[in-house]
Amino acid sequence: MLKIENLHAEIDGKQILKGLSLSLNAGEVHAIMGPNGAGKSTLGYVLSGRPGYEVTEGSATFDGVDLLELAPHERAAAGLFLGFQYPVEIPGVSNLQFLREALNAQRKGRGEAPLSGGEFLKVARAQASEIGLDPEMLKRPVNVGFSGGEKKRAEMVQMGIIDPKLAILDETDSGLDIDALKAVGDGINRIMRRPDKAVLLITHYQRLLDYVRPDFVHVLAGGRIVRSGGPELALELEREGYKDIAA
């Protein structure tokens, strides 16, 4: 599904990714771990097409298509979803308005008919109920006044509505208490644990991986993957840290 080869990327002239290679197949969950400044978030930004990040070498294909040649909205329409460590607030725009516009823009990009207001509302309420978010909160401005857990639950609602092929989740466990962490983990499993989907989890800690068990764990250090293994690798890193990982 996703194939990255020898990817180099920089921002403001500073090279962050330095020859990263990684492949994800449909049906797989991959976790990316590593020290601060290793390039984990940069990887997510580059794949999603965030402005300011320049790819200087290498390639990334998504379902056989050159991902780097697509505009950000085209990547989203193709099925790529990026979850943020700190979801942004959008005053004056309700969650329902934001999510309906986002979904219908993607449907239009795929040549599909837009959902009517009633059809969308049914989908949104169902997704909110599944994740334990009061559907009334969807009427509020995007993330304004939301707690950290509510923001992450709202992001799971967004992911459920968008229903992507590939979810890149950047430290989704950041700032969550135990109940919210379990709810988010359950949401990821419910939405994305399917044979035709894949997940790239970017995290510092084992705790999210207790709920979303990865098929593969990779250590990113110095802008490239320096070690890969199974779920046991995350446990080793939790015990021993990154001090012996080559950069």
C-alpha positions in Angstrom: 0.0 0.0 0.0 2.7 2.5 1.0 6.3 2.2 -0.2 9.0 4.7 0.9 12.4 4.4 -0.6 15.5 6.4 0.4 13.5 9.5 1.4 15.3 12.7 2.1 13.5 15.8 3.3 14.3 19.1 4.8 12.7 22.2 6.2 14.2 25.7 6.1 17.4 24.2 4.6 17.8 21.8 7.5 17.8 18.1 6.5 15.6 16.0 8.7 15.0 12.7 6.9 18.2 11.2 5.6 17.4 8.1 3.6 14.3 6.6 5.2 12.9 3.4 3.6 9.7 1.7 4.8 6.9 -0.4 3.4 3.4 -1.0 4.7 1.0 -3.6 3.3 -2.8 -3.5 3.6 -4.0 -5.1 6.9 -0.9 -4.0 8.8 -0.2 -1.7 11.8 3.3 -0.3 12.0 4.6 1.7 15.0 7.3 4.3 14.6 9.3 5.1 17.8 12.4 7.1 18.4 14.0 9.9 20.4 12.9 13.6 20.1 14.1 15.2 16.9 14.5 12.0 15.0 12.1 13.0 12.3 9.0 11.1 13.3 6.5 14.0 12.9 8.4 15.2 9.8 7.7 11.8 8.2 3.9 12.3 8.7 4.1 15.9 7.4 6.0 14.9 4.3 3.6 12.1 3.5 0.5 14.3 4.0 2.0 17.2 1.9 2.3 19.8 4.6 3.8 23.0 3.1 7.4 23.9 4.0 8.8 20.4 3.8 10.9 19.8 0.7 11.7 16.3 -0.5 15.2 16.4 -2.0 15.7 12.7 -2.8 13.8 9.4 -2.8 10.2 8.4 -3.5 6.9 7.5 -1.8 4.1 5.6 -3.6 0.6 5.0 -2.3 -1.3 2.2 -4.0 1.2 2.4 -6.8 0.7 6.2 -7.3 3.5 8.8 -6.8 2.3 10.3 -3.5 4.8 13.2 -3.7 3.3 14.4 -7.0 -0.2 14.8 -5.4 -1.5 18.0 -3.8 -2.5 17.6 -0.1 -6.2 17.4 -0.9 -5.5 14.8 -3.6 -3.7 12.7 -1.0 -6.6 12.9 1.3 -9.1 12.0 -1.4 -6.8 9.0 -2.3 -7.4 7.7 1.3 -4.6 9.2 3.4 -5.4 10.6 6.9 -3.1 12.4 9.2 -4.0 12.6 13.0 -2.2 15.4 14.9 -0.5 15.4 18.2 -2.2 18.7 19.0 -5.5 19.0 17.0 -6.1 22.6 16.0 -9.0 24.8 17.1 -11.1 26.4 14.5 -13.3 29.1 16.1 -16.5 29.9 14.3 -16.7 26.6 12.4 -18.8 23.8 13.9 -17.5 20.2 13.9 -20.6 19.2 11.8 -19.9 21.8 9.2 -16.2 21.1 9.1 -16.6 17.3 8.8 -19.4 17.4 6.2 -17.3 19.7 4.0 -14.3 17.6 4.4 -16.1 14.4 3.6 -18.0 15.7 0.6 -14.8 17.4 -0.8 -13.1 14.0 -0.7 -16.2 12.3 -2.2 -16.1 14.8 -5.0 -12.4 14.2 -5.6 -13.2 10.5 -6.0 -16.2 11.2 -8.3 -18.8 10.2 -5.7 -22.0 12.0 -4.9 -22.1 14.2 -1.8 -24.0 13.1 1.3 -27.1 15.1 2.1 -27.4 16.8 5.4 -29.6 14.0 6.8 -27.3 11.3 5.6 -24.2 12.9 7.0 -25.8 13.6 10.4 -26.7 9.9 10.7 -23.1 8.9 10.0 -21.7 11.6 12.4 -23.9 10.7 15.3 -23.1 7.0 14.9 -19.4 7.6 14.9 -19.6 9.9 18.0 -21.7 7.3 19.8 -19.1 4.6 19.0 -16.2 6.6 20.5 -18.2 7.9 23.5 -18.4 11.5 22.4 -21.6 13.4 23.2 -23.1 14.1 19.7 -24.1 17.5 21.0 -20.4 18.4 21.0 -20.4 18.1 17.3 -22.4 21.3 17.1 -19.6 23.3 18.9 -16.7 25.0 17.1 -13.9 22.6 16.1 -12.0 21.7 19.3 -12.7 25.0 21.0 -12.9 24.5 24.7 -12.4 20.7 24.3 -10.2 18.8 26.8 -7.2 16.8 25.4 -9.3 13.6 25.6 -12.3 15.3 23.9 -10.0 16.5 21.1 -8.7 13.1 20.4 -12.1 11.5 20.6 -13.3 14.1 18.1 -10.4 13.2 15.8 -11.4 9.6 16.0 -14.9 10.7 14.9 -13.3 12.5 12.0 -11.3 9.4 11.1 -14.4 7.2 11.3 -16.4 9.6 9.0 -13.6 10.0 6.5 -12.9 6.2 6.6 -9.4 6.4 5.1 -7.2 3.6 3.7 -4.1 4.7 5.5 -4.0 6.5 8.9 -0.9 8.2 10.0 -1.4 9.0 13.7 1.2 11.4 15.2 1.4 10.8 19.0 -2.3 10.3 19.3 -1.8 9.1 22.9 -0.3 12.5 23.9 -2.1 14.0 26.9 -4.7 11.2 27.3 -5.8 9.8 30.6 -6.4 6.0 30.9 -10.1 6.1 29.9 -9.4 8.4 26.9 -6.4 6.2 25.9 -8.6 3.1 25.9 -11.4 4.9 23.9 -8.9 6.1 21.3 -7.3 2.7 21.0 -10.6 1.0 20.6 -11.5 3.6 17.9 -8.4 2.9 16.0 -9.0 -0.8 16.1 -12.7 -0.5 15.1 -12.1 1.9 12.2 -8.7 0.7 10.8 -8.1 -2.9 11.8 -9.3 -4.2 8.4 -7.7 -6.2 5.6 -7.9 -3.3 3.2 -6.5 -0.6 5.5 -3.2 0.2 7.2 -2.0 2.3 10.2 1.3 4.1 10.9 1.4 4.9 14.6 4.0 7.5 15.7 4.5 7.3 19.4 7.1 7.6 22.2 5.6 5.1 24.5 4.4 1.5 24.8 1.0 2.4 26.4 -0.9 3.0 23.2 0.5 -0.2 21.8 -1.1 -2.1 24.7 -4.5 -1.3 23.0 -3.4 -1.2 19.3 -1.0 -4.1 18.9 1.4 -3.4 16.1 2.5 -6.0 13.6 5.9 -4.2 13.2 7.8 -1.7 15.3 10.5 0.6 13.8 13.0 2.8 15.5 13.6 6.1 13.7 16.8 7.9 14.7 18.9 10.4 12.8 16.4 10.7 10.0 16.2 7.0 9.0 15.0 3.6 10.2 17.8 2.0 12.2 16.0 -1.0 13.6 12.8 -3.0 13.0 11.1 -5.8 14.9 7.9 -7.1 16.3 5.8 -5.8 19.3 8.6 -7.0 21.6 10.9 -4.2 20.3 8.6 -1.6 21.8 8.8 -3.3 25.2 12.6 -3.4 25.0 12.6 0.3 24.2 10.3 1.0 27.1 12.7 -0.8 29.4 16.0 0.5 28.0 15.3 3.7 26.2 17.2 4.9 23.1 20.7 5.4 24.5 22.1 2.5 22.6 20.3 3.2 19.4 22.7 4.4 16.6 21.8 7.8 15.2 
